[in-house]
Amino acid sequence: MCETIYIEKNKSSRFGVHFYNDSTEWNVFLESCGVNADKLAVIYNKNIENETWKAFAEAKNNKAVLPISAEDANKSASVRNFLEQNKENYTFVILEEPFIMETIRGIVTSDDYKLSYILVPVTPFAQFDSVSIRPKTDLVGDIITKEIFPLGIYVDTSVILNAKTQYFLGGIACAFRLAVSYKASMFEWMISNLYELLDCEAEAVCELLCRGYNVHKERIEKDTAKERSLPVYGRDFYTLFSQMKSESSEADLLALSMVCQSYLSWKSELLSMEEYYEIRDMFVAFGLAITETFATDEELMDALERTESDLIAGKEGVYIRKLGKMVIMNAPSKELIKEAFGQIYYNEYENE
Protein backbone atom coordinates (compact mmCIF):
# COMPACT_ATOMS: atom_id res chain seq x y z
CA MET A 1 0.00 0.00 0.00
CA CYS A 2 1.23 3.51 -0.80
CA GLU A 3 1.56 5.92 2.11
CA THR A 4 1.62 9.31 0.37
CA ILE A 5 0.26 10.65 -2.92
CA TYR A 6 1.46 14.09 -3.97
CA ILE A 7 -0.92 16.32 -5.90
CA GLU A 8 0.82 18.97 -7.97
CA LYS A 9 -0.62 21.80 -10.06
CA ASN A 10 2.77 23.30 -10.85
CA LYS A 11 6.30 23.10 -9.43
CA SER A 12 5.55 25.59 -6.67
CA SER A 13 2.12 24.19 -5.76
CA ARG A 14 2.31 20.73 -4.25
CA PHE A 15 0.82 18.96 -1.26
CA GLY A 16 0.49 15.41 -0.05
CA VAL A 17 -2.41 13.09 0.65
CA HIS A 18 -1.14 10.83 3.43
CA PHE A 19 -2.58 7.44 4.40
CA TYR A 20 -2.52 6.06 7.95
CA ASN A 21 -4.17 3.01 9.45
CA ASP A 22 -4.25 4.19 13.04
CA SER A 23 -5.73 7.47 14.28
CA THR A 24 -3.25 7.61 17.15
CA GLU A 25 -0.40 8.14 14.66
CA TRP A 26 -1.57 11.66 13.92
CA ASN A 27 -0.03 13.20 17.00
CA VAL A 28 3.30 11.61 16.09
CA PHE A 29 3.05 12.90 12.53
CA LEU A 30 2.20 16.45 13.55
CA GLU A 31 5.07 16.48 16.01
CA SER A 32 7.43 15.35 13.24
CA CYS A 33 6.24 18.36 11.22
CA GLY A 34 7.10 20.67 14.08
CA VAL A 35 3.47 21.40 14.91
CA ASN A 36 3.00 21.89 18.64
CA ALA A 37 -0.42 21.68 20.24
CA ASP A 38 -0.13 25.24 21.51
CA LYS A 39 -0.19 26.38 17.87
CA LEU A 40 -3.06 24.12 16.79
CA ALA A 41 -6.55 25.45 16.04
CA VAL A 42 -9.08 22.66 15.46
CA ILE A 43 -12.46 22.80 13.72
CA TYR A 44 -14.56 19.66 14.12
CA ASN A 45 -18.06 18.21 14.25
CA LYS A 46 -19.34 18.48 17.82
CA ASN A 47 -21.26 15.19 17.35
CA ILE A 48 -18.17 13.29 16.21
CA GLU A 49 -18.42 9.55 16.89
CA ASN A 50 -14.76 8.58 16.48
CA GLU A 51 -13.50 8.64 20.07
CA THR A 52 -9.83 9.01 19.11
CA TRP A 53 -10.54 12.05 16.96
CA LYS A 54 -12.87 13.51 19.56
CA ALA A 55 -10.11 13.30 22.17
CA PHE A 56 -7.64 14.85 19.72
CA ALA A 57 -10.02 17.73 18.92
CA GLU A 58 -10.89 18.44 22.55
CA ALA A 59 -7.37 18.17 23.99
CA LYS A 60 -6.88 20.86 26.64
CA ASN A 61 -3.50 21.99 25.31
CA ASN A 62 -4.86 22.93 21.85
CA LYS A 63 -4.57 26.63 21.10
CA ALA A 64 -8.22 26.93 20.05
CA VAL A 65 -11.12 24.66 19.12
CA LEU A 66 -14.39 25.23 17.26
CA PRO A 67 -17.04 22.51 17.54
CA ILE A 68 -19.88 23.01 15.03
CA SER A 69 -22.91 21.03 13.88
CA ALA A 70 -25.44 21.04 11.06
CA GLU A 71 -27.98 22.67 13.35
CA ASP A 72 -25.83 25.75 14.03
CA ALA A 73 -27.54 28.67 12.29
CA ASN A 74 -24.35 30.74 12.09
CA LYS A 75 -21.79 28.04 11.37
CA SER A 76 -20.33 29.82 8.31
CA ALA A 77 -19.79 33.02 10.26
CA SER A 78 -18.34 31.04 13.16
CA VAL A 79 -15.80 29.30 10.91
CA ARG A 80 -14.89 32.55 9.20
CA ASN A 81 -14.28 34.32 12.50
CA PHE A 82 -12.32 31.37 13.86
CA LEU A 83 -9.99 31.34 10.85
CA GLU A 84 -9.55 35.10 11.05
CA GLN A 85 -8.56 34.90 14.71
CA ASN A 86 -6.14 32.03 14.13
CA LYS A 87 -4.20 33.13 11.06
CA GLU A 88 -0.94 32.64 12.92
CA ASN A 89 -1.81 29.12 14.05
CA TYR A 90 -1.92 25.77 12.27
CA THR A 91 -5.53 24.96 11.38
CA PHE A 92 -6.56 21.33 11.60
CA VAL A 93 -10.01 20.56 10.19
CA ILE A 94 -11.75 17.24 10.81
CA LEU A 95 -14.24 16.91 7.96
CA GLU A 96 -16.45 14.18 9.35
CA GLU A 97 -19.74 15.34 7.87
CA PRO A 98 -20.68 16.75 4.44
CA PHE A 99 -22.02 19.98 5.92
CA ILE A 100 -18.59 20.80 7.38
CA MET A 101 -17.02 20.14 3.99
CA GLU A 102 -19.47 22.52 2.31
CA THR A 103 -18.95 25.22 4.94
CA ILE A 104 -15.16 25.03 4.72
CA ARG A 105 -15.19 24.85 0.93
CA GLY A 106 -17.28 28.00 0.57
CA ILE A 107 -15.01 29.98 2.86
CA VAL A 108 -11.54 28.92 1.77
CA THR A 109 -12.35 29.28 -1.92
CA SER A 110 -13.78 32.77 -1.60
CA ASP A 111 -11.25 34.28 0.81
CA ASP A 112 -7.54 34.06 1.54
CA TYR A 113 -7.78 31.63 4.43
CA LYS A 114 -5.31 28.78 4.34
CA LEU A 115 -6.03 25.48 6.04
CA SER A 116 -2.88 23.79 7.26
CA TYR A 117 -4.12 20.24 7.74
CA ILE A 118 -7.32 18.55 6.61
CA LEU A 119 -8.58 15.15 7.70
CA VAL A 120 -10.55 13.75 4.80
CA PRO A 121 -14.08 12.83 5.97
CA VAL A 122 -14.14 9.73 8.10
CA THR A 123 -16.99 8.09 6.20
CA PRO A 124 -15.87 5.62 3.53
CA PHE A 125 -18.04 7.22 0.85
CA ALA A 126 -16.54 10.62 1.53
CA GLN A 127 -12.99 9.26 1.56
CA PHE A 128 -13.42 8.59 -2.14
CA ASP A 129 -15.60 11.54 -3.02
CA SER A 130 -13.92 14.39 -1.13
CA VAL A 131 -11.44 14.87 -3.96
CA SER A 132 -14.23 14.90 -6.48
CA ILE A 133 -15.14 15.91 -10.02
CA ARG A 134 -18.51 17.14 -8.82
CA PRO A 135 -18.72 20.93 -8.35
CA LYS A 136 -20.65 20.67 -5.08
CA THR A 137 -17.99 18.63 -3.30
CA ASP A 138 -14.80 19.44 -5.14
CA LEU A 139 -13.00 20.76 -2.07
CA VAL A 140 -9.43 19.93 -3.04
CA GLY A 141 -9.95 20.91 -6.67
CA ASP A 142 -11.27 24.31 -5.62
CA ILE A 143 -8.38 24.83 -3.21
CA ILE A 144 -5.92 24.13 -6.01
CA THR A 145 -7.73 26.43 -8.43
CA LYS A 146 -7.58 29.26 -5.90
CA GLU A 147 -3.96 28.40 -5.07
CA ILE A 148 -4.72 28.22 -1.35
CA PHE A 149 -2.81 25.07 -0.55
CA PRO A 150 -2.96 23.06 2.67
CA LEU A 151 0.23 21.56 4.05
CA GLY A 152 -1.37 18.15 3.92
CA ILE A 153 -4.55 16.13 3.55
CA TYR A 154 -4.72 12.87 5.46
CA VAL A 155 -6.79 9.71 5.33
CA ASP A 156 -7.38 7.43 8.32
CA THR A 157 -7.78 4.05 6.60
CA SER A 158 -8.79 2.29 9.82
CA VAL A 159 -12.19 3.99 9.53
CA ILE A 160 -13.23 2.30 6.31
CA LEU A 161 -11.91 -1.07 7.51
CA ASN A 162 -14.09 -0.91 10.62
CA ALA A 163 -17.15 0.71 9.04
CA LYS A 164 -20.68 -0.63 9.17
CA THR A 165 -21.62 -2.61 6.07
CA GLN A 166 -23.86 0.08 4.56
CA TYR A 167 -21.09 2.70 4.82
CA PHE A 168 -18.45 0.34 3.48
CA LEU A 169 -20.64 -0.42 0.47
CA GLY A 170 -21.05 3.31 -0.10
CA GLY A 171 -17.31 3.60 -0.53
CA ILE A 172 -17.16 0.57 -2.80
CA ALA A 173 -19.98 1.86 -5.02
CA CYS A 174 -18.28 5.23 -5.31
CA ALA A 175 -15.05 3.49 -6.30
CA PHE A 176 -16.92 1.55 -9.00
CA ARG A 177 -18.29 4.78 -10.43
CA LEU A 178 -14.86 6.39 -10.41
CA ALA A 179 -13.22 3.41 -12.12
CA VAL A 180 -15.91 2.97 -14.77
CA SER A 181 -15.83 6.67 -15.62
CA TYR A 182 -12.12 7.44 -15.56
CA LYS A 183 -9.79 4.44 -15.14
CA ALA A 184 -10.25 1.10 -16.86
CA SER A 185 -7.23 -0.42 -15.13
CA MET A 186 -8.78 0.37 -11.73
CA PHE A 187 -12.02 -1.36 -12.77
CA GLU A 188 -10.10 -4.41 -13.98
CA TRP A 189 -8.17 -4.50 -10.70
CA MET A 190 -11.46 -4.43 -8.77
CA ILE A 191 -12.74 -7.40 -10.78
CA SER A 192 -9.54 -9.34 -10.06
CA ASN A 193 -9.82 -8.55 -6.34
CA LEU A 194 -13.59 -8.84 -6.02
CA TYR A 195 -13.60 -11.51 -3.29
CA GLU A 196 -10.97 -9.69 -1.23
CA LEU A 197 -13.06 -6.51 -1.40
CA LEU A 198 -16.23 -8.41 -0.49
CA ASP A 199 -14.42 -9.74 2.59
CA CYS A 200 -13.10 -6.24 3.43
CA GLU A 201 -9.49 -7.45 3.48
CA ALA A 202 -7.26 -4.62 4.67
CA GLU A 203 -4.61 -4.82 1.96
CA ALA A 204 -7.16 -4.81 -0.88
CA VAL A 205 -9.30 -2.02 0.56
CA CYS A 206 -6.33 0.24 1.27
CA GLU A 207 -4.96 -0.40 -2.22
CA LEU A 208 -8.36 0.59 -3.61
CA LEU A 209 -8.25 3.86 -1.67
CA CYS A 210 -4.83 4.68 -3.07
CA ARG A 211 -5.89 3.83 -6.61
CA GLY A 212 -8.93 6.06 -6.24
CA TYR A 213 -6.89 9.01 -5.06
CA ASN A 214 -4.43 8.55 -7.89
CA VAL A 215 -7.31 8.84 -10.36
CA HIS A 216 -8.45 12.05 -8.68
CA LYS A 217 -4.86 13.29 -8.72
CA GLU A 218 -4.62 12.82 -12.49
CA ARG A 219 -7.87 14.67 -13.08
CA ILE A 220 -6.97 17.57 -10.81
CA GLU A 221 -3.57 18.03 -12.42
CA LYS A 222 -5.10 18.06 -15.90
CA ASP A 223 -7.41 20.94 -14.93
CA THR A 224 -10.74 19.68 -16.24
CA ALA A 225 -12.87 22.61 -15.05
CA LYS A 226 -14.63 22.86 -18.42
CA GLU A 227 -15.59 19.21 -18.40
CA ARG A 228 -16.77 19.45 -14.81
CA SER A 229 -19.32 22.09 -15.79
CA LEU A 230 -21.11 19.70 -18.18
CA PRO A 231 -24.08 17.59 -17.10
CA VAL A 232 -23.29 14.02 -16.08
CA TYR A 233 -26.45 12.05 -16.71
CA GLY A 234 -25.73 9.61 -13.92
CA ARG A 235 -26.22 12.52 -11.51
CA ASP A 236 -29.76 13.09 -12.82
CA PHE A 237 -30.59 9.43 -12.27
CA TYR A 238 -29.08 9.62 -8.78
CA THR A 239 -31.22 12.64 -7.86
CA LEU A 240 -34.38 10.98 -9.17
CA PHE A 241 -33.79 7.72 -7.31
CA SER A 242 -32.98 9.57 -4.08
CA GLN A 243 -36.40 11.23 -4.31
CA MET A 244 -38.22 8.00 -5.15
CA LYS A 245 -36.33 5.87 -2.58
CA SER A 246 -35.72 8.25 0.31
CA GLU A 247 -34.57 5.46 2.65
CA SER A 248 -31.90 4.16 0.28
CA SER A 249 -28.22 4.17 1.10
CA GLU A 250 -25.59 6.03 -0.92
CA ALA A 251 -24.40 2.69 -2.27
CA ASP A 252 -27.85 1.73 -3.56
CA LEU A 253 -28.40 5.11 -5.23
CA LEU A 254 -25.00 5.03 -6.90
CA ALA A 255 -25.59 1.50 -8.16
CA LEU A 256 -29.00 2.36 -9.58
CA SER A 257 -27.77 5.49 -11.35
CA MET A 258 -24.61 3.82 -12.66
CA VAL A 259 -26.57 0.96 -14.25
CA CYS A 260 -28.88 3.40 -16.04
CA GLN A 261 -26.00 5.58 -17.22
CA SER A 262 -24.09 2.54 -18.49
CA TYR A 263 -27.16 1.31 -20.35
CA LEU A 264 -27.44 4.63 -22.20
CA SER A 265 -23.80 4.26 -23.26
CA TRP A 266 -24.33 0.69 -24.46
CA LYS A 267 -27.36 1.62 -26.54
CA SER A 268 -25.45 4.60 -27.95
CA GLU A 269 -22.77 2.14 -29.12
CA LEU A 270 -20.15 3.51 -26.75
CA LEU A 271 -19.92 0.43 -24.52
CA SER A 272 -20.02 -3.15 -25.72
CA MET A 273 -22.76 -5.43 -24.42
CA GLU A 274 -20.12 -7.38 -22.47
CA GLU A 275 -18.82 -4.20 -20.81
CA TYR A 276 -22.32 -3.12 -19.83
CA TYR A 277 -23.16 -6.48 -18.24
CA GLU A 278 -19.82 -6.52 -16.47
CA ILE A 279 -20.59 -3.15 -14.88
CA ARG A 280 -24.13 -4.16 -13.92
CA ASP A 281 -23.15 -7.52 -12.48
CA MET A 282 -20.45 -6.00 -10.27
CA PHE A 283 -23.17 -4.28 -8.23
CA VAL A 284 -25.16 -7.50 -7.93
CA ALA A 285 -22.19 -9.20 -6.27
CA PHE A 286 -22.39 -6.68 -3.42
CA GLY A 287 -26.14 -7.14 -2.98
CA LEU A 288 -27.01 -3.58 -3.97
CA ALA A 289 -30.49 -2.38 -4.82
CA ILE A 290 -30.59 -2.90 -8.58
CA THR A 291 -32.60 -6.10 -8.02
CA GLU A 292 -35.45 -4.23 -6.28
CA THR A 293 -38.69 -3.16 -7.96
CA PHE A 294 -39.81 0.07 -6.29
CA ALA A 295 -41.60 1.86 -9.18
CA THR A 296 -42.70 1.13 -12.73
CA ASP A 297 -40.88 2.50 -15.75
CA GLU A 298 -43.83 4.83 -16.37
CA GLU A 299 -43.77 6.16 -12.80
CA LEU A 300 -40.04 6.85 -12.98
CA MET A 301 -40.40 8.55 -16.35
CA ASP A 302 -43.26 10.74 -15.10
CA ALA A 303 -41.21 11.73 -12.05
CA LEU A 304 -38.19 12.56 -14.21
CA GLU A 305 -40.29 14.74 -16.52
CA ARG A 306 -41.44 16.78 -13.53
CA THR A 307 -37.85 17.69 -12.68
CA GLU A 308 -35.51 20.19 -14.30
CA SER A 309 -33.28 17.33 -15.38
CA ASP A 310 -30.70 17.90 -18.11
CA LEU A 311 -31.84 14.56 -19.51
CA ILE A 312 -35.35 15.89 -20.14
CA ALA A 313 -34.13 19.33 -21.21
CA GLY A 314 -32.18 17.72 -24.04
CA LYS A 315 -28.83 19.24 -23.05
CA GLU A 316 -25.63 17.60 -24.20
CA GLY A 317 -23.75 15.84 -21.46
CA VAL A 318 -21.15 13.28 -20.49
CA TYR A 319 -21.51 9.59 -21.38
CA ILE A 320 -19.26 6.65 -20.60
CA ARG A 321 -17.20 5.85 -23.69
CA LYS A 322 -15.51 2.53 -23.07
CA LEU A 323 -14.37 1.65 -19.57
CA GLY A 324 -12.44 4.52 -18.03
CA LYS A 325 -13.31 7.10 -20.69
CA MET A 326 -15.98 9.79 -20.99
CA VAL A 327 -17.34 11.60 -24.04
CA ILE A 328 -19.68 14.55 -24.63
CA MET A 329 -22.83 13.80 -26.68
CA ASN A 330 -26.42 14.92 -27.16
CA ALA A 331 -29.08 13.88 -24.67
CA PRO A 332 -30.73 10.47 -25.23
CA SER A 333 -34.34 10.05 -26.35
CA LYS A 334 -37.12 9.61 -23.81
CA GLU A 335 -37.69 6.10 -25.15
CA LEU A 336 -34.09 5.16 -24.38
CA ILE A 337 -34.29 6.66 -20.89
CA LYS A 338 -37.40 4.59 -20.20
CA GLU A 339 -35.58 1.46 -21.40
CA ALA A 340 -32.77 2.26 -18.95
CA PHE A 341 -35.22 2.27 -16.05
CA GLY A 342 -36.12 -1.31 -16.94
CA GLN A 343 -32.53 -2.41 -16.32
CA ILE A 344 -32.58 -1.77 -12.58
CA TYR A 345 -34.91 -4.70 -11.95
CA TYR A 346 -32.38 -7.35 -12.92
CA ASN A 347 -32.43 -10.39 -10.64
CA GLU A 348 -29.66 -12.95 -10.99
CA TYR A 349 -31.95 -15.66 -9.59
CA GLU A 350 -35.01 -15.02 -11.77
CA ASN A 351 -34.17 -17.80 -14.23
CA GLU A 352 -33.27 -20.47 -11.68
PEVENTA-V102900 format. One record per residue. N is the residue number from 1. RES is the residue in one small letter. SS is DSSP state (h for helix, s for strand, l for the rest). Layout:
# PEVENTA-V102900
n:N res:RES ss:SS
n:N res:RES ss:SS
This chain:
# PEVENTA-V102900
n:1 res:m ss:l
n:2 res:c ss:l
n:3 res:e ss:l
n:4 res:t ss:s
n:5 res:i ss:s
n:6 res:y ss:s
n:7 res:i ss:s
n:8 res:e ss:s
n:9 res:k ss:s
n:10 res:n ss:s
n:11 res:k ss:l
n:12 res:s ss:l
n:13 res:s ss:s
n:14 res:r ss:s
n:15 res:f ss:s
n:16 res:g ss:s
n:17 res:v ss:s
n:18 res:h ss:s
n:19 res:f ss:s
n:20 res:y ss:s
n:21 res:n ss:l
n:22 res:d ss:l
n:23 res:s ss:l
n:24 res:t ss:l
n:25 res:e ss:h
n:26 res:w ss:h
n:27 res:n ss:h
n:28 res:v ss:h
n:29 res:f ss:h
n:30 res:l ss:h
n:31 res:e ss:h
n:32 res:s ss:h
n:33 res:c ss:l
n:34 res:g ss:l
n:35 res:v ss:l
n:36 res:n ss:l
n:37 res:a ss:h
n:38 res:d ss:h
n:39 res:k ss:h
n:40 res:l ss:s
n:41 res:a ss:s
n:42 res:v ss:s
n:43 res:i ss:s
n:44 res:y ss:s
n:45 res:n ss:s
n:46 res:k ss:l
n:47 res:n ss:l
n:48 res:i ss:l
n:49 res:e ss:l
n:50 res:n ss:l
n:51 res:e ss:h
n:52 res:t ss:h
n:53 res:w ss:h
n:54 res:k ss:h
n:55 res:a ss:h
n:56 res:f ss:h
n:57 res:a ss:h
n:58 res:e ss:l
n:59 res:a ss:l
n:60 res:k ss:l
n:61 res:n ss:l
n:62 res:n ss:l
n:63 res:k ss:l
n:64 res:a ss:s
n:65 res:v ss:s
n:66 res:l ss:s
n:67 res:p ss:s
n:68 res:i ss:s
n:69 res:s ss:l
n:70 res:a ss:l
n:71 res:e ss:l
n:72 res:d ss:l
n:73 res:a ss:l
n:74 res:n ss:l
n:75 res:k ss:h
n:76 res:s ss:h
n:77 res:a ss:h
n:78 res:s ss:h
n:79 res:v ss:h
n:80 res:r ss:h
n:81 res:n ss:h
n:82 res:f ss:h
n:83 res:l ss:h
n:84 res:e ss:h
n:85 res:q ss:h
n:86 res:n ss:l
n:87 res:k ss:l
n:88 res:e ss:l
n:89 res:n ss:l
n:90 res:y ss:s
n:91 res:t ss:s
n:92 res:f ss:s
n:93 res:v ss:s
n:94 res:i ss:s
n:95 res:l ss:l
n:96 res:e ss:l
n:97 res:e ss:l
n:98 res:p ss:h
n:99 res:f ss:h
n:100 res:i ss:h
n:101 res:m ss:h
n:102 res:e ss:h
n:103 res:t ss:h
n:104 res:i ss:h
n:105 res:r ss:h
n:106 res:g ss:h
n:107 res:i ss:h
n:108 res:v ss:h
n:109 res:t ss:l
n:110 res:s ss:l
n:111 res:d ss:l
n:112 res:d ss:l
n:113 res:y ss:l
n:114 res:k ss:l
n:115 res:l ss:l
n:116 res:s ss:l
n:117 res:y ss:s
n:118 res:i ss:s
n:119 res:l ss:s
n:120 res:v ss:l
n:121 res:p ss:l
n:122 res:v ss:l
n:123 res:t ss:l
n:124 res:p ss:h
n:125 res:f ss:h
n:126 res:a ss:h
n:127 res:q ss:h
n:128 res:f ss:h
n:129 res:d ss:h
n:130 res:s ss:l
n:131 res:v ss:l
n:132 res:s ss:l
n:133 res:i ss:l
n:134 res:r ss:l
n:135 res:p ss:h
n:136 res:k ss:h
n:137 res:t ss:h
n:138 res:d ss:l
n:139 res:l ss:h
n:140 res:v ss:h
n:141 res:g ss:h
n:142 res:d ss:h
n:143 res:i ss:h
n:144 res:i ss:h
n:145 res:t ss:h
n:146 res:k ss:l
n:147 res:e ss:l
n:148 res:i ss:l
n:149 res:f ss:l
n:150 res:p ss:l
n:151 res:l ss:l
n:152 res:g ss:s
n:153 res:i ss:s
n:154 res:y ss:s
n:155 res:v ss:s
n:156 res:d ss:s
n:157 res:t ss:h
n:158 res:s ss:h
n:159 res:v ss:h
n:160 res:i ss:h
n:161 res:l ss:h
n:162 res:n ss:l
n:163 res:a ss:l
n:164 res:k ss:l
n:165 res:t ss:h
n:166 res:q ss:h
n:167 res:y ss:h
n:168 res:f ss:h
n:169 res:l ss:h
n:170 res:g ss:h
n:171 res:g ss:h
n:172 res:i ss:h
n:173 res:a ss:h
n:174 res:c ss:h
n:175 res:a ss:h
n:176 res:f ss:h
n:177 res:r ss:h
n:178 res:l ss:h
n:179 res:a ss:h
n:180 res:v ss:h
n:181 res:s ss:h
n:182 res:y ss:h
n:183 res:k ss:l
n:184 res:a ss:h
n:185 res:s ss:h
n:186 res:m ss:h
n:187 res:f ss:h
n:188 res:e ss:h
n:189 res:w ss:h
n:190 res:m ss:h
n:191 res:i ss:h
n:192 res:s ss:h
n:193 res:n ss:l
n:194 res:l ss:h
n:195 res:y ss:h
n:196 res:e ss:h
n:197 res:l ss:h
n:198 res:l ss:h
n:199 res:d ss:l
n:200 res:c ss:l
n:201 res:e ss:l
n:202 res:a ss:h
n:203 res:e ss:h
n:204 res:a ss:h
n:205 res:v ss:h
n:206 res:c ss:h
n:207 res:e ss:h
n:208 res:l ss:h
n:209 res:l ss:h
n:210 res:c ss:h
n:211 res:r ss:h
n:212 res:g ss:h
n:213 res:y ss:h
n:214 res:n ss:h
n:215 res:v ss:h
n:216 res:h ss:h
n:217 res:k ss:h
n:218 res:e ss:h
n:219 res:r ss:h
n:220 res:i ss:h
n:221 res:e ss:h
n:222 res:k ss:h
n:223 res:d ss:l
n:224 res:t ss:l
n:225 res:a ss:h
n:226 res:k ss:h
n:227 res:e ss:h
n:228 res:r ss:h
n:229 res:s ss:l
n:230 res:l ss:l
n:231 res:p ss:s
n:232 res:v ss:s
n:233 res:y ss:h
n:234 res:g ss:h
n:235 res:r ss:h
n:236 res:d ss:h
n:237 res:f ss:h
n:238 res:y ss:h
n:239 res:t ss:h
n:240 res:l ss:h
n:241 res:f ss:h
n:242 res:s ss:h
n:243 res:q ss:h
n:244 res:m ss:h
n:245 res:k ss:l
n:246 res:s ss:l
n:247 res:e ss:l
n:248 res:s ss:l
n:249 res:s ss:l
n:250 res:e ss:h
n:251 res:a ss:h
n:252 res:d ss:h
n:253 res:l ss:h
n:254 res:l ss:h
n:255 res:a ss:h
n:256 res:l ss:h
n:257 res:s ss:h
n:258 res:m ss:h
n:259 res:v ss:h
n:260 res:c ss:h
n:261 res:q ss:h
n:262 res:s ss:h
n:263 res:y ss:h
n:264 res:l ss:h
n:265 res:s ss:h
n:266 res:w ss:h
n:267 res:k ss:h
n:268 res:s ss:l
n:269 res:e ss:l
n:270 res:l ss:l
n:271 res:l ss:l
n:272 res:s ss:l
n:273 res:m ss:h
n:274 res:e ss:h
n:275 res:e ss:h
n:276 res:y ss:h
n:277 res:y ss:h
n:278 res:e ss:h
n:279 res:i ss:h
n:280 res:r ss:h
n:281 res:d ss:h
n:282 res:m ss:h
n:283 res:f ss:h
n:284 res:v ss:h
n:285 res:a ss:h
n:286 res:f ss:l
n:287 res:g ss:l
n:288 res:l ss:l
n:289 res:a ss:h
n:290 res:i ss:h
n:291 res:t ss:h
n:292 res:e ss:l
n:293 res:t ss:l
n:294 res:f ss:l
n:295 res:a ss:l
n:296 res:t ss:l
n:297 res:d ss:h
n:298 res:e ss:h
n:299 res:e ss:h
n:300 res:l ss:h
n:301 res:m ss:h
n:302 res:d ss:h
n:303 res:a ss:h
n:304 res:l ss:h
n:305 res:e ss:h
n:306 res:r ss:l
n:307 res:t ss:l
n:308 res:e ss:l
n:309 res:s ss:l
n:310 res:d ss:h
n:311 res:l ss:h
n:312 res:i ss:h
n:313 res:a ss:h
n:314 res:g ss:l
n:315 res:k ss:l
n:316 res:e ss:l
n:317 res:g ss:s
n:318 res:v ss:s
n:319 res:y ss:s
n:320 res:i ss:s
n:321 res:r ss:l
n:322 res:k ss:l
n:323 res:l ss:l
n:324 res:g ss:l
n:325 res:k ss:l
n:326 res:m ss:s
n:327 res:v ss:s
n:328 res:i ss:s
n:329 res:m ss:s
n:330 res:n ss:l
n:331 res:a ss:l
n:332 res:p ss:l
n:333 res:s ss:l
n:334 res:k ss:h
n:335 res:e ss:h
n:336 res:l ss:h
n:337 res:i ss:h
n:338 res:k ss:h
n:339 res:e ss:h
n:340 res:a ss:h
n:341 res:f ss:h
n:342 res:g ss:h
n:343 res:q ss:h
n:344 res:i ss:h
n:345 res:y ss:h
n:346 res:y ss:l
n:347 res:n ss:l
n:348 res:e ss:l
n:349 res:y ss:l
n:350 res:e ss:l
n:351 res:n ss:l
n:352 res:e ss:l
